[in-house]
Amino acid sequence: MIILNQTDLTPASFILTGIPGLEDRHFWISLPFCTMYVVAVVGNCGLLYLIRYEDSLHRSMYYFLAMLSLTDLVMCTTTIPRALCIFWFHLKEISFDERLVQMFFICAFTGMESGVLMLMALDRYVAICYPLRYSTILTNPIIAKAGLVTFLRGVLLVIPLTFIIKRLPYCRGNIIHHTYCDHMAVAKLSCGNIKINVICGLMVALLIGGFDILCISVSYTMILWAVVSLSSAEARWKAFSTCTAHICAIVFSYSPVFFCFFSHRFGGHRIPPSCHIIVANIYLLLPPTMNPIVYGVKTKQIRDCVIRIF
């Protein structure tokens, strides 16, 4: 039953349906979700522990990796436990304020994830193009300021979205066909004008994702130019191999985003809604799951620390 506030037509609670059309398969879908979530929590907590207590990992590259791990933990913990409650216990109700908090954390920390990947690309650029000045350019105060700016950017750009969606009247029901409170999925329940939501959402995506992708592209263009100019093939391979883990992290983070973006605009009617929702969950779960594995396998210092511990 929809409980409405008489003054602003705001439901006291919303209902998250999970993955529409696949309700009878929720339990089986939950198994890989749960497994990936456990791997993400254990892997990222393990990385944070190593970076905190291993002196050999007290460098800018690993500080940025710690930021990425912390962001990944918050991002997946904001959504996956709620989805598992829907799949396992049919706990679908979410309060209005809880919905706003979840939406805020999802938007802010996905923006922070993109920002940290951009900072890591700049770190690789400095390490390869200015190796002798690496430690003097990326000092601890610079790293702390860069992390703080990335955090504030994600928070400040998302706050207006939260206020805008809070002020909307919701008179089209309280059923959200999703596993979490996606911004546009919630806005479509409003009987008010959501044009400003669409515009603001697009602006935030361009200011965060567009800017970060541009910086990453420029950084790797300069890196590629510097690597190609090296004299020996061994030096070229050694220099570029330091970037492979970061390139994998970029692929895991941005591939689901591009799929959602292009499928909604060019194939939205041919792709079932359940596919969009599954990919939206993968976007929040795949990077936290794969990043610790990739960095643990590809980064010799982390691999050596893990072997020494065991």
DOMARDREN-366799 format. One line per field, with one value per residue (C-alpha): residue number from 1; residue in three letters; x, y, z. Coordinates in steps of 0.2 Angstrom, whole numbers, plus 5000, padded with zeros to 4 digits. Example, Ala and Ser with C-alpha at 12.3 -4.5 7.8 and 13.67 -1.06 7.14 Angstrom:
2
i (1|2) $
aa (ala|ser) $
c1 (5062|5068) $
c2 (4978|4995) $
c3 (5039|5036) $
***
This chain:
310
i (1|2|3|4|5|6|7|8|9|10|11|12|13|14|15|16|17|18|19|20|21|22|23|24|25|26|27|28|29|30|31|32|33|34|35|36|37|38|39|40|41|42|43|44|45|46|47|48|49|50|51|52|53|54|55|56|57|58|59|60|61|62|63|64|65|66|67|68|69|70|71|72|73|74|75|76|77|78|79|80|81|82|83|84|85|86|87|88|89|90|91|92|93|94|95|96|97|98|99|100|101|102|103|104|105|106|107|108|109|110|111|112|113|114|115|116|117|118|119|120|121|122|123|124|125|126|127|128|129|130|131|132|133|134|135|136|137|138|139|140|141|142|143|144|145|146|147|148|149|150|151|152|153|154|155|156|157|158|159|160|161|162|163|164|165|166|167|168|169|170|171|172|173|174|175|176|177|178|179|180|181|182|183|184|185|186|187|188|189|190|191|192|193|194|195|196|197|198|199|200|201|202|203|204|205|206|207|208|209|210|211|212|213|214|215|216|217|218|219|220|221|222|223|224|225|226|227|228|229|230|231|232|233|234|235|236|237|238|239|240|241|242|243|244|245|246|247|248|249|250|251|252|253|254|255|256|257|258|259|260|261|262|263|264|265|266|267|268|269|270|271|272|273|274|275|276|277|278|279|280|281|282|283|284|285|286|287|288|289|290|291|292|293|294|295|296|297|298|299|300|301|302|303|304|305|306|307|308|309|310) $
aa (met|ile|ile|leu|asn|gln|thr|asp|leu|thr|pro|ala|ser|phe|ile|leu|thr|gly|ile|pro|gly|leu|glu|asp|arg|his|phe|trp|ile|ser|leu|pro|phe|cys|thr|met|tyr|val|val|ala|val|val|gly|asn|cys|gly|leu|leu|tyr|leu|ile|arg|tyr|glu|asp|ser|leu|his|arg|ser|met|tyr|tyr|phe|leu|ala|met|leu|ser|leu|thr|asp|leu|val|met|cys|thr|thr|thr|ile|pro|arg|ala|leu|cys|ile|phe|trp|phe|his|leu|lys|glu|ile|ser|phe|asp|glu|arg|leu|val|gln|met|phe|phe|ile|cys|ala|phe|thr|gly|met|glu|ser|gly|val|leu|met|leu|met|ala|leu|asp|arg|tyr|val|ala|ile|cys|tyr|pro|leu|arg|tyr|ser|thr|ile|leu|thr|asn|pro|ile|ile|ala|lys|ala|gly|leu|val|thr|phe|leu|arg|gly|val|leu|leu|val|ile|pro|leu|thr|phe|ile|ile|lys|arg|leu|pro|tyr|cys|arg|gly|asn|ile|ile|his|his|thr|tyr|cys|asp|his|met|ala|val|ala|lys|leu|ser|cys|gly|asn|ile|lys|ile|asn|val|ile|cys|gly|leu|met|val|ala|leu|leu|ile|gly|gly|phe|asp|ile|leu|cys|ile|ser|val|ser|tyr|thr|met|ile|leu|trp|ala|val|val|ser|leu|ser|ser|ala|glu|ala|arg|trp|lys|ala|phe|ser|thr|cys|thr|ala|his|ile|cys|ala|ile|val|phe|ser|tyr|ser|pro|val|phe|phe|cys|phe|phe|ser|his|arg|phe|gly|gly|his|arg|ile|pro|pro|ser|cys|his|ile|ile|val|ala|asn|ile|tyr|leu|leu|leu|pro|pro|thr|met|asn|pro|ile|val|tyr|gly|val|lys|thr|lys|gln|ile|arg|asp|cys|val|ile|arg|ile|phe) $
c1 (5000|5006|5007|5007|5012|4997|5008|5020|5013|5029|5028|5034|5042|5046|5046|5062|5056|5073|5075|5058|5054|5067|5058|5058|5077|5082|5090|5101|5106|5110|5124|5136|5132|5136|5152|5158|5153|5163|5178|5177|5176|5190|5201|5200|5201|5217|5224|5221|5229|5245|5246|5244|5257|5270|5283|5288|5270|5271|5272|5260|5254|5249|5241|5230|5226|5221|5209|5202|5199|5190|5179|5175|5171|5158|5151|5147|5142|5129|5120|5124|5118|5101|5100|5103|5090|5078|5083|5084|5071|5060|5064|5059|5053|5065|5061|5061|5076|5085|5082|5090|5105|5108|5106|5118|5132|5130|5132|5145|5156|5155|5161|5175|5180|5181|5191|5204|5206|5211|5223|5231|5233|5242|5253|5258|5261|5273|5282|5286|5288|5297|5305|5319|5306|5293|5295|5297|5281|5270|5273|5262|5254|5250|5242|5231|5225|5222|5211|5202|5198|5192|5181|5174|5170|5160|5150|5147|5141|5129|5121|5111|5104|5098|5089|5081|5074|5069|5057|5048|5030|5028|5010|5014|5016|5031|5037|5055|5059|5077|5088|5094|5088|5094|5092|5082|5072|5066|5063|5052|5039|5036|5022|5031|5043|5059|5068|5080|5084|5089|5099|5108|5111|5119|5130|5136|5141|5150|5159|5165|5165|5169|5183|5191|5191|5198|5212|5215|5216|5229|5239|5240|5244|5259|5264|5263|5273|5286|5287|5289|5303|5313|5328|5327|5312|5315|5314|5298|5290|5295|5289|5272|5270|5268|5252|5243|5234|5228|5222|5212|5204|5199|5191|5182|5175|5170|5164|5147|5145|5147|5136|5122|5124|5124|5111|5099|5101|5102|5095|5085|5069|5077|5086|5075|5075|5081|5098|5100|5097|5110|5123|5119|5123|5138|5145|5144|5151|5164|5177|5177|5179|5192|5203|5211|5214|5222|5233|5238|5243|5250|5260|5276|5277|5260|5262|5278|5270|5256|5268|5279|5263|5258) $
c2 (5000|5017|5029|5047|5063|5074|5090|5084|5068|5059|5040|5035|5020|5013|4995|4987|4973|4966|4960|4960|4945|4934|4934|4914|4914|4927|4914|4907|4925|4929|4915|4924|4941|4934|4926|4941|4952|4941|4941|4960|4963|4951|4956|4975|4973|4963|4976|4990|4980|4977|4995|5000|4989|4985|4999|4994|4999|5016|5025|5035|5021|5011|5026|5028|5010|5011|5025|5014|4999|5010|5017|5000|4994|5008|5007|4988|4988|5001|4990|4972|4968|4976|4966|4950|4954|4956|4939|4929|4936|4947|4962|4974|4990|5005|5021|5038|5044|5027|5029|5046|5040|5025|5035|5048|5036|5026|5042|5050|5035|5030|5047|5045|5028|5037|5051|5039|5029|5046|5050|5033|5036|5053|5043|5031|5046|5054|5037|5033|5051|5059|5044|5054|5067|5054|5055|5074|5077|5065|5069|5064|5081|5081|5064|5069|5085|5075|5062|5076|5085|5069|5066|5084|5084|5068|5074|5092|5087|5074|5085|5095|5079|5073|5089|5090|5072|5075|5089|5079|5074|5055|5051|5037|5023|5018|5003|5004|4990|4988|4981|4998|5016|5021|5040|5039|5024|5034|5050|5041|5038|5057|5065|5082|5088|5078|5087|5096|5079|5072|5088|5088|5069|5071|5086|5077|5062|5073|5083|5068|5053|5064|5074|5058|5048|5063|5064|5046|5046|5060|5052|5036|5044|5053|5036|5027|5041|5039|5020|5020|5032|5020|5012|4993|4982|4976|4993|4997|4981|4984|5002|4997|4982|4993|5000|4983|4982|4999|4997|4981|4991|5004|4991|4983|5000|5008|4993|4991|5010|5011|4996|5004|5021|5015|5001|5013|5025|5013|4997|5000|4992|4976|4973|4967|4977|4963|4964|4982|4979|4965|4975|4990|4978|4971|4989|4991|4974|4969|4982|4979|4960|4961|4975|4966|4951|4960|4970|4955|4945|4959|4969|4961|4970|4966|4948|4946|4953|4941|4926|4932|4933|4915) $
c3 (5000|4996|5011|5005|5015|5012|5010|4997|4990|4995|4999|5016|5008|4991|4985|4976|4965|4961|4943|4935|4924|4934|4951|4951|4948|4961|4972|4958|4953|4971|4972|4960|4967|4985|4980|4971|4985|4998|4986|4984|5003|5007|4993|4996|5015|5012|5000|5013|5026|5016|5011|5029|5037|5023|5022|5004|4998|5005|4988|4978|4967|4982|4991|4976|4975|4994|4989|4975|4987|5000|4986|4980|4997|5000|4982|4983|5001|4997|4985|4986|5004|5000|4984|4993|5006|4991|4983|4999|5012|5000|5011|4997|5007|5008|5017|5008|5018|5016|4997|4996|5006|4995|4979|4986|4990|4974|4963|4974|4975|4957|4953|4965|4957|4941|4949|4957|4941|4933|4947|4944|4926|4930|4943|4929|4917|4930|4934|4915|4908|4923|4933|4941|4948|4953|4971|4972|4961|4969|4988|5002|5004|4985|4986|5000|4992|4976|4985|4995|4979|4971|4986|4987|4968|4969|4984|4979|4961|4968|4982|4969|4962|4979|4983|4966|4967|4985|4980|4966|4969|4968|4963|4950|4963|4974|4964|4959|4946|4951|4965|4971|4970|4953|4950|4934|4940|4955|4945|4933|4947|4948|4940|4940|4927|4927|4913|4925|4933|4915|4912|4929|4928|4910|4916|4931|4920|4908|4922|4930|4918|4902|4911|4918|4902|4893|4906|4906|4887|4886|4900|4890|4874|4882|4890|4874|4865|4879|4879|4860|4861|4872|4864|4869|4867|4885|4892|4882|4889|4907|4906|4899|4910|4925|4917|4913|4930|4929|4911|4917|4931|4918|4907|4921|4927|4911|4900|4909|4909|4890|4888|4898|4889|4871|4874|4882|4867|4852|4858|4873|4865|4860|4876|4890|4906|4916|4906|4910|4928|4929|4920|4932|4946|4938|4936|4955|4958|4945|4948|4967|4964|4950|4955|4970|4960|4945|4956|4967|4951|4941|4954|4960|4976|4982|4976|4986|5002|5001|4998|5013|5024|5020) $
***
